[in-house]
């Protein structure tokens, strides 16, 4: 099983790179790389959650940024109210703001998951092009809702002044924050990998390929797709919560369809249905943005053709090129 | 008097002006291999899709084990023990052969909201999986993606998946379509071996296969059942000869 070994070494190499990168950055006194790669890890997490929909569930969602944005706003709103010493809601019970990561990040996950449940339960009644458009429509509705929220900065968004607090770690320290994000990414990958290989995952992957056959076997795919949609939304919510911390800033831009599109590009670049590929995709996308943007603000002019080449010539994206993998999900 | 497993009463389906099935009535005895034959465009596949719930019927009744199932959805009918193969092969091309079979086995053993254990290691199928693969001669091909199988093997897999659900009524929609002579013999043997243990509704073009296997035959012409009888009677029937050979002086 040469190919299997090759895949394992690619993943191990990637993991080692991410683990050691901050140390090298500190040695070279290029600490800027730590925050750049924090961003890559967070976008990677969001892209992995989207891959669950695109690559495994066959659900082409063009509104995935909505859940990233909701996660970010949960962290942001709790932070804002903690700063202002003003309860978020006072009826029917009083709920205070908080800066505690152990509270706000799980809340970001739960609330994003809840939104995914409501939105997904409606969107999943449609298929194909309709599904794409309706996920987009919901995301844009949420975008405009937050644009209209004057209290939280409306169009301009909100600055957070500091990061969430976490017992034992100082998240304001870029090094601590980096490893915290990496830890969460690895945890999320582990969960998604188990899910994809499980009985539940088998049903979802089967449904993406041949829904009619699944029905003939007596399985109603709707509920499974919905749960998959919720898991993906929750993962995006976590990424959003981290992103709010990383940039110490939230704005409705996080929910805009352009971010949904960028996440999709990351998944396609890295490799659809490869689980680890989207992280590679996020890295390549953000590094290209970072370097090309130094020369021209129209860096997409280079990104576009590059994406076209990858999609045409590498069926399983850049990750597939590295591992020599051609098909079979997982 | 044998027990009646399936009864179709005055079933209708039209697509605009085209009446695909027209006041169709027949019944299938438990344990029989019941064949449906008819010239191209007679509405055989429409009938199959109406029986499995893939398409809704305009009017008429489908009675299965004394229950009216006409209003049930496709996956609900599948749970009652109606399994099918499709005329055009429907398998999960992106999954491995073993995973395909596992899905079929899972469908009839509780819910699928199990997120942790690896699917192929699940205790509810671990014992049954090798057996189910062996039954359709695919044990050696378990690891490869189903999309890479030959046409005949895909057919075998599909029939195997339909059987994995341990159905009471197995509907095979042109299982021999596109198969070479060798494959036809293999599949005929498989179907014959099932005789008695499961009721089979066989829709088929290959007359040799039909007359060799079937206990009863229903002949469809332009959406209507013109006769339901034993192979001997069908062979001698003048209406059938006319339908197949055209009106000759």
Contacts between the chains, C-beta under 8 A, distances in Angstrom:
chain1	res1	chain2	res2	distance
A	194	B	115	6.7
A	194	B	116	5.8
A	195	B	115	5.2
A	197	B	118	5.0
A	197	B	119	6.3
A	198	B	114	5.7
A	198	B	115	5.0
A	198	B	116	6.0
A	198	B	117	6.2
A	198	B	118	6.6
A	198	B	119	5.7
A	199	B	106	6.0
A	199	B	112	5.2
A	199	B	114	4.4
A	199	B	117	7.1
A	199	B	119	4.5
A	199	B	122	5.7
A	200	B	112	5.6
A	200	B	113	5.8
A	200	B	114	5.8
A	200	B	115	5.1
A	201	B	115	7.8
A	201	B	119	6.8
A	202	B	95	7.2
A	202	B	99	5.9
A	202	B	102	6.4
A	202	B	103	5.8
A	202	B	106	7.2
A	202	B	112	7.8
A	202	B	119	4.2
A	203	B	103	6.8
A	203	B	106	7.2
A	203	B	112	4.7
A	205	B	92	7.5
A	205	B	94	6.7
A	205	B	95	6.2
A	205	B	99	8.0
A	206	B	92	4.6
A	206	B	95	6.1
A	206	B	99	7.7
A	206	B	100	7.8
A	206	B	103	5.0
A	208	B	94	7.6
A	209	B	92	4.7
A	209	B	93	6.0
A	209	B	94	4.7
A	209	B	95	6.9
A	210	B	90	5.6
A	210	B	91	7.0
A	210	B	92	5.3
A	210	B	93	7.5
A	212	B	54	7.1
A	212	B	86	7.8
A	212	B	90	6.1
A	213	B	86	7.5
A	213	B	90	4.3
A	213	B	91	6.6
A	213	B	92	6.6
A	213	B	161	8.0
A	214	B	103	7.3
A	215	B	54	7.9
A	215	B	74	4.6
A	215	B	75	4.7
A	215	B	78	6.9
A	216	B	52	6.5
A	216	B	54	7.8
A	216	B	74	6.7
A	216	B	75	8.0
A	216	B	78	5.8
A	216	B	83	7.1
A	216	B	84	5.3
A	216	B	86	7.6
A	216	B	90	7.3
A	216	B	162	7.9
A	217	B	75	7.9
A	217	B	78	6.0
A	217	B	83	7.7
A	217	B	103	6.5
A	217	B	104	5.5
A	217	B	107	4.0
A	217	B	161	7.1
A	217	B	165	6.4
A	218	B	75	5.2
A	218	B	76	7.8
A	218	B	78	3.3
A	218	B	79	4.4
A	218	B	107	4.6
A	218	B	108	6.8
A	218	B	165	6.8
A	219	B	75	6.1
A	219	B	78	8.0
A	219	B	103	7.8
A	219	B	106	7.9
A	219	B	107	5.3
A	219	B	112	6.9
A	220	B	73	7.8
A	220	B	75	4.6
A	224	B	112	6.6
A	224	B	113	7.9
A	227	B	113	7.1
A	327	B	94	7.0
A	327	B	145	6.0
A	327	B	147	7.5
A	328	B	94	6.9
A	328	B	95	7.8
A	328	B	96	6.8
A	328	B	145	5.1
A	329	B	94	5.9
A	329	B	95	7.6
